Amino acid sequence: MLAPLRDHLLPKDPKSSSLLCMVKEQYFTRMSSEIDPDEPEYRESRWIVSEDVNVEHLLDVFTAIDASSENIWDVCANFVSHLNWHKSRHTILGSRIERLADSHPSKPKCLLKLSWLFHSVGNYVEYKRLLTDTLQLHRERGDDLAVARTLKDLSHANQHMDLHKEGIQQAEEALEIFKQLGGTGDQGVCLMHLSSLLHSGDQLDAAEEAALRAVDLLSETDEPYRFCESHRILGNLYRGKGETEKAIHHLEVALGIASSFDWGDQLFMVHEALFYVFLEERRFDDAQIHVERAKLHGAESTYYLGQAIALQARLWYEQDRFEEARSEALCAADVFEKLGAASDLEECRDLLRCIESVVTEPVNLDDELSDDHGELFFQDDARYCAH
C-alpha cells in the first residue's frame, strides 16, 4: 500500500502528515514484540515478507526524527527480528541502531537483534562484533541473564569463526550463570552450543555428554523448537563419530518435530545434515533427495538457498561431474560474496580450487565471480543494500 506513497509523501515534518502517521500506526501496531517459532504469532508475522520495504522506510524516517522515543526503537528491534526469521537480508537501519546512544534503553535489544540478522546471512565477523558491543552494555547494566545469553551467542559466533577455545570459555561462563539463575531451558540451549564447540574441537566424548544433558534438560521444558534443535545437534555429533545409525535416528526425530510445526529453518538444517550423512556413505540418490528438500525449505532465505546450491555443487563434485559442480559452486560463491558470508564463500573457493585441479580449463576465480551468477537472488538491490 505504501510503495506508491513513498515518493509522494515527503513532508518536511512527517509527524504533521496525518496520512503518513496513520499508515505508520497500521504497520507498527501489527509488529508483534516476540518472535517465537512455538507460538501462533510466528506464522502471523509472515506478513512482513511482502511489506518489509515499506516498514523499513517508515522506521528510517521516524527513527531519524524521533530518536529519543523508546517505542520507535522497540518497533525497530521487532522489525529486525522479523527480518531475521522471515526474510534474511541486510537493512539500512543498521547504521541508525549503532549510532543510538549507549544510554538509550533500547540500544542493547536493537544491537542484539541486528547481530542475529548478520548471523542469518552468514556474516559472522559482524555477528561477533555486534554481540561484543551488546555484551559490554549488558555488563554495564548488571543484567546477569542478558550477559549469559549474550555469552552463549558469542560462543556460537566464535564457533563459526573456528575460535573454539574462546567459544568454549564463553559457553562455560554462560552455563555457570544459568545454573546460578536456575533456568533449565537456558542451560539446555547453552549445553547445545557447548556440545557443538567441543565437537568442532574434536572433543567428541565431552561433546556427546553435553548434548545428551541438553536433550534431557530440554525434554523437561515446553520448548519443542529447542528440543528439535538438540536432536539435530546430537545427530550431527554421531555423524562426526561415525555412528551412522544413531545419527540418522536423532536427525529423523528432529525432522519429525520440525515437520509438525513447519519450521523452515530447522527443516533446512536437518535436511542439510542428512545430506552429509548420505554423502559420506556415498548414497548419492538419497543425498540428492535431501538437497532438493533443503532447496524447498530454504526458499525464503537467500543465504539458505546459497547453501543449498553449494550442497548441490559438492554432490556433483563427489560424482565427478566437474563442470556441473563448477557452475553451481560459482553461483553459490556469488551469493555468499554479496551477503558478506565470508566462511561460506571461502568453502566455495576451496571447492572451486579442487575443481580447477581436475578440469581441462582452469577456473579463474576473480574473473568468474565478477559475473552475475547470483543475480537471480539480488534483483532488488534496495533490499540487499550494504550495512
C-alpha positions in Angstrom: 0.0 0.0 0.0 2.7 2.5 0.9 5.0 1.9 -2.0 3.4 4.5 -4.4 3.2 6.9 -1.4 6.9 6.9 -0.5 7.9 9.3 -3.3 4.8 11.4 -2.8 4.7 11.7 0.9 7.9 13.6 1.8 6.7 16.3 4.1 9.3 18.5 5.9 7.7 17.4 9.2 6.5 13.8 8.8 4.7 14.0 12.2 2.4 16.6 10.7 1.2 14.3 8.0 -1.9 12.6 9.3 -1.9 10.2 6.4 1.7 9.2 6.9 1.2 8.8 10.7 -2.0 6.7 10.1 -0.1 4.4 7.7 2.7 4.2 10.3 0.4 3.1 13.1 -1.3 0.5 10.8 2.1 -1.2 10.3 3.7 -0.7 13.7 0.7 -2.0 15.7 1.0 -5.3 13.8 4.6 -5.8 14.8 4.5 -8.5 17.5 7.0 -7.9 20.2 8.3 -11.5 20.3 9.1 -14.0 17.5 8.8 -17.5 18.9 8.5 -20.4 16.4 6.5 -22.3 19.0 3.7 -19.6 19.1 0.9 -18.7 16.6 2.3 -15.2 16.3 5.2 -16.6 14.4 3.1 -17.6 11.4 1.0 -14.5 11.6 4.1 -12.3 11.4 5.0 -13.6 7.9 3.1 -10.6 6.5 6.5 -8.8 6.8 7.7 -10.8 3.7 5.7 -8.6 1.3 5.7 -5.4 3.4 9.3 -5.2 4.6 10.5 -2.3 2.4 7.5 -0.2 3.4 8.1 -0.8 7.1 11.8 -0.2 6.7 11.2 3.1 5.0 8.8 4.3 7.8 11.3 3.3 10.5 14.1 5.0 8.6 12.1 8.2 8.7 10.8 8.1 12.3 14.0 6.9 14.0 15.6 9.9 12.4 13.1 12.5 13.6 12.2 10.8 16.9 15.4 9.2 18.1 14.7 9.7 21.8 11.5 7.6 21.6 11.8 4.2 23.2 8.7 2.9 21.4 10.1 3.6 17.9 13.3 1.7 18.7 11.4 -1.2 20.2 9.4 -1.4 17.0 12.8 -1.2 15.1 14.1 -4.1 17.1 11.0 -6.2 16.4 11.2 -5.4 12.7 14.9 -6.6 12.6 13.8 -9.7 14.4 11.0 -10.3 11.8 13.6 -10.0 9.0 15.9 -12.4 10.8 13.2 -15.1 10.9 11.3 -14.5 7.7 13.4 -12.6 5.2 17.1 -12.6 6.0 18.8 -9.6 4.4 20.8 -6.5 5.3 18.9 -3.4 6.4 19.6 0.3 6.1 18.5 0.6 9.8 21.8 -0.9 11.0 23.8 2.3 10.9 21.0 4.1 12.8 21.0 1.4 15.5 24.7 1.7 16.0 24.6 5.5 16.3 22.0 5.2 19.0 23.3 6.5 22.4 24.6 3.7 24.6 22.4 5.1 27.4 19.2 4.5 25.4 17.2 1.7 27.0 16.6 0.1 23.6 20.2 0.0 22.4 21.1 -3.5 23.7 18.0 -5.1 22.3 18.4 -3.4 18.9 22.1 -4.4 18.7 21.3 -8.0 19.7 18.6 -8.4 17.0 20.9 -6.8 14.4 23.6 -9.3 15.3 21.2 -12.2 14.8 20.4 -10.8 11.4 24.0 -10.8 10.4 24.3 -14.3 11.6 21.3 -15.3 9.4 23.1 -14.0 6.3 26.4 -15.7 7.3 28.4 -12.6 8.2 30.0 -13.9 11.4 32.5 -11.1 11.7 29.7 -8.6 12.1 27.7 -11.1 14.2 30.6 -11.3 16.7 31.4 -7.6 16.7 27.8 -6.6 17.5 27.5 -9.2 20.2 30.6 -8.0 21.8 29.2 -4.5 21.9 25.9 -5.9 23.3 27.7 -7.8 26.0 29.5 -4.7 27.2 26.2 -2.8 27.5 24.6 -5.7 29.5 27.6 -5.9 31.8 27.4 -2.2 32.5 23.8 -2.6 33.4 24.4 -5.6 35.6 21.9 -7.8 33.8 23.2 -11.3 34.6 20.6 -13.1 32.5 21.3 -10.9 29.5 25.0 -11.3 30.0 24.7 -15.1 30.0 22.5 -15.2 26.9 24.9 -12.9 25.0 27.9 -15.0 26.1 26.0 -18.0 24.7 25.5 -16.3 21.4 29.2 -15.1 21.3 30.3 -18.7 21.8 28.2 -19.6 18.7 29.8 -16.8 16.7 33.3 -18.0 17.7 32.5 -21.5 16.6 31.6 -20.2 13.1 35.0 -18.5 13.1 36.9 -21.6 14.3 37.8 -19.9 17.5 36.9 -22.9 19.6 38.9 -22.2 22.7 37.4 -18.7 23.1 33.9 -20.1 22.3 34.2 -22.9 24.9 35.2 -20.4 27.6 32.3 -18.2 26.8 29.8 -21.1 26.8 31.1 -22.4 30.1 30.9 -19.0 31.7 27.3 -18.6 30.4 26.4 -22.1 31.7 27.6 -21.2 35.2 25.5 -18.1 35.3 22.4 -20.0 34.0 23.0 -22.6 36.8 23.0 -19.9 39.4 19.9 -18.4 38.0 18.2 -21.8 37.7 17.0 -21.5 34.1 16.5 -25.1 32.8 15.8 -24.1 29.2 18.7 -21.7 29.1 21.0 -24.3 30.4 19.8 -26.8 27.8 20.4 -24.3 25.0 23.8 -23.4 26.3 24.8 -27.0 26.5 23.8 -27.4 22.9 26.3 -24.6 21.9 29.0 -26.1 24.2 28.4 -29.5 22.6 28.8 -28.0 19.1 32.0 -26.2 20.1 33.5 -29.4 21.7 32.6 -31.3 18.5 34.3 -28.7 16.3 37.3 -29.0 18.6 37.4 -32.8 18.2 36.4 -33.4 21.8 33.8 -35.9 20.8 33.1 -37.7 24.1 32.7 -34.4 26.0 30.5 -33.1 23.2 28.3 -36.2 23.4 27.9 -35.8 27.2 26.9 -32.1 26.8 24.5 -32.9 24.0 22.8 -35.7 26.0 22.4 -33.4 29.0 20.9 -30.8 26.7 18.3 -33.3 25.4 17.4 -34.3 28.9 17.0 -30.7 30.1 15.0 -29.6 27.1 12.7 -32.6 27.3 11.5 -31.1 30.6 10.6 -27.8 29.1 7.7 -26.7 26.8 10.2 -25.7 24.1 9.7 -28.0 21.1 11.8 -25.8 18.9 14.9 -26.1 21.1 14.2 -29.8 21.8 14.2 -30.3 18.0 17.5 -28.4 17.7 19.1 -30.6 20.4 18.3 -33.8 18.5 19.7 -32.2 15.3 23.0 -31.3 17.1 23.2 -34.8 18.6 22.6 -36.3 15.1 25.5 -34.2 13.7 27.7 -35.3 16.6 27.1 -39.0 15.9 27.8 -38.4 12.3 31.1 -37.0 13.3 31.8 -40.1 15.4 31.0 -42.3 12.5 27.9 -43.8 14.2 25.6 -43.5 11.2 22.5 -45.3 12.6 22.4 -43.1 15.7 23.0 -40.0 13.6 20.0 -40.9 11.3 17.8 -41.8 14.3 18.3 -38.4 16.0 18.0 -36.4 12.8 14.8 -38.2 11.9 13.4 -37.3 15.4 14.3 -33.7 14.7 12.8 -33.9 11.3 9.5 -35.2 12.7 9.3 -32.4 15.2 10.2 -29.7 12.7 7.7 -31.1 10.1 4.8 -31.0 12.6 5.4 -27.2 13.1 6.6 -26.5 9.6 9.8 -24.7 10.8 11.6 -23.9 7.6 15.0 -23.1 9.1 15.1 -26.3 11.2 13.8 -28.4 8.2 16.6 -26.9 6.1 19.3 -27.7 8.6 18.1 -31.2 9.2 18.0 -32.0 5.5 21.5 -30.5 5.2 22.7 -32.8 8.0 21.1 -35.8 6.4 22.6 -34.8 3.1 26.1 -35.1 4.6 25.3 -38.4 6.3 24.4 -39.9 2.9 27.1 -38.2 1.1 29.7 -39.7 3.4 28.1 -43.1 2.8 28.2 -42.4 -0.9 24.5 -42.9 -1.2 24.2 -40.3 -3.8 20.5 -40.8 -4.7 19.5 -40.3 -1.0 21.8 -37.3 -0.8 20.1 -35.7 -3.8 16.7 -36.1 -2.2 17.8 -34.1 0.8 19.4 -31.4 -1.5 16.0 -30.9 -3.2 14.2 -30.8 0.2 16.8 -28.3 1.5 16.2 -26.1 -1.5 12.4 -26.2 -0.9 12.7 -25.3 2.8 15.3 -22.7 2.2 13.3 -20.9 -0.5 12.5 -17.9 1.8 16.2 -17.2 2.6 18.8 -16.1 0.1 21.5 -17.4 2.5 19.9 -20.9 2.8 19.4 -21.0 -1.0 23.1 -20.3 -1.4 23.9 -23.1 1.0 21.6 -25.5 -0.9 23.3 -24.6 -4.2 26.7 -25.3 -2.5 25.4 -28.7 -1.4 24.5 -29.5 -5.0 27.9 -28.4 -6.1 29.5 -30.7 -3.5 27.3 -33.6 -4.7 28.2 -33.1 -8.3 31.9 -33.0 -7.4 31.8 -36.3 -5.5 30.2 -37.9 -8.6 33.0 -36.5 -10.9 30.5 -34.2 -12.6 33.0 -31.3 -12.5 31.5 -28.8 -15.0 28.1 -29.0 -13.2 29.9 -28.7 -9.9 31.8 -25.7 -11.1 28.6 -23.9 -12.3 26.8 -24.5 -9.0 29.8 -23.5 -6.9 30.3 -20.2 -8.8 26.6 -19.4 -8.3 26.8 -20.1 -4.6 30.0 -18.2 -4.2 28.4 -15.1 -5.8 25.5 -15.3 -3.4 27.8 -15.5 -0.4 30.0 -12.7 -1.7 27.1 -10.4 -2.0 25.9 -11.3 1.5 29.3 -11.0 3.1 29.2 -14.6 4.2 33.0 -15.0 4.4 33.4 -18.5 5.7 30.8 -20.0 3.2 32.5 -18.0 0.4 35.9 -19.5 1.3 34.4 -23.0 1.3 33.1 -22.4 -2.2 36.5 -21.1 -3.3 38.2 -24.2 -1.8 35.8 -26.4 -3.8 36.5 -24.4 -7.0 40.2 -24.8 -6.4 39.7 -28.6 -6.2 37.7 -28.5 -9.4 40.4 -26.4 -11.1 42.9 -29.1 -10.3 41.0 -31.7 -12.4 39.2 -29.8 -15.2 40.8 -29.1 -18.5 40.2 -25.4 -18.5 41.4 -23.7 -15.2 38.9 -21.7 -13.2 39.9 -18.0 -12.8 38.1 -17.3 -9.5 38.3 -13.5 -9.7 37.0 -13.3 -13.2 34.3 -15.8 -12.7 33.0 -14.2 -9.5 32.7 -10.8 -11.2 30.0 -12.2 -13.4 26.3 -12.2 -12.5 26.0 -15.9 -11.4 23.9 -15.0 -8.3 21.8 -12.2 -9.9 18.7 -14.4 -9.5 18.8 -13.7 -5.8 19.6 -10.0 -5.9 17.2 -8.5 -8.4 16.1 -5.8 -5.9 19.3 -4.0 -4.9 17.4 -1.8 -2.4 16.5 -4.9 -0.3 20.1 -6.1 -0.2 21.8 -2.8 0.4 25.1 -2.8 2.3 25.1 -2.3 6.1 
